[in-house]
Amino acid sequence: MIEKSILWVLSGMNRKNRKIASVIILTAAVMLSGLGFLSDRMDSMESTECITGVMNEKEDVDRPKIALTFDDGPHPYYTEQLLDGLKERGAKASFFVMGKQAETYPELIVRMQEEGHLVGNHTYSHIQLGESNRETFKEELIKTNELLQGMTGEEPQYVRPPYGSWDKSFETELMMIPVLWTIDPMDWCSSDVRGIVSEVTKKAEENAVILMHDEYKSSVTAALEIVDILQKQGYEFVTVDEILFD
C-alpha cells in the first residue's frame, strides 16, 4: 500500500521533481530499513532509477551534433530547394552568404532566419584576403553585415572567409568570429552526388563542420542525402554556433 502511494505521488511530478523526491524517499527508506521497516521492499529497489522509472521513462541520450554549412548563396532555385528539404527533415544549417547574392534575393535570407538557420557573412563579392587588399576586404565584410542586418534585424557575428584567408585582428575590430571547416567534399568542382555523399559520411564525427555550396543541383541533392544517412546514424544537425560554443 505504501509503495503504491509513493508511485502515485511520483507519477504526478515532472522529471526533475521526481528525481529529487526519489532521492529523499530512498534515503528515508534506507534509514527505516535499519529499524526493520520496508525491508521487504528495499530488495526490489536497487537504485533511485528504479523509482524514477515508474512511468517507464528513460533519460534522453544526447545525440552527437554535426554542422552543415553552405557558402556562396543564396541561389534563386537551389537554395529554396535546399530549405524545403531541411525543413522536411527538421535539420538546421548555417548559410554564409555573399552580399551581392543576398541583395538580389533578400526573401531567401529572411526565410533562412525565420526557419532557424544561421545567416553568416561570406564577404560581398567573394574576395580573397591578401596583403594588398586588407581594407577592401574589411569594407566588404562591413557592407555585407549592414545588408544582412537590414534584412534580418540582427548583425551577423560569424564569417566564413573565402578560401579560409583571415586576419585575426578583424575579430576585435569587427567583433566577428571566423568559421572554418573540418570536412570538405569539394562539391563545388564535382557533380558526382554519390562521391560527395560518401566523402562526407565516411568522415562524419561529432562536432564536425561540413563545407558545401548551395548553388549547385548536385550539392543540394547530396546534402539532403547526407542528412538522411547521418540522421539515421543518430546525428543531430545544428547551426555552427552550437558546435563552437556548446
Secondary structure, DSSP 4 states (H G I P E B T S, - for coil): -HHHHHHHHHHTS-HHHHHHHHHHHHHHHHHHHTTTSSHHHHTT--SHHHHHGGG---PPPPPPEEEEEEES---TTHHHHHHHHHHHHT---EEEE-HHHHHH-HHHHHHHHHTT-EEEE--SS-PPP-TT-HHHHHHHHHHHHHHHHHHHSS---EE--GGG---THHHHHS--EE---SB---GGG---HHHHHHHHHHH--TT-EEEEETTSHHHHHHHHHHHHHHHHTT-EEE-HHHHHH-
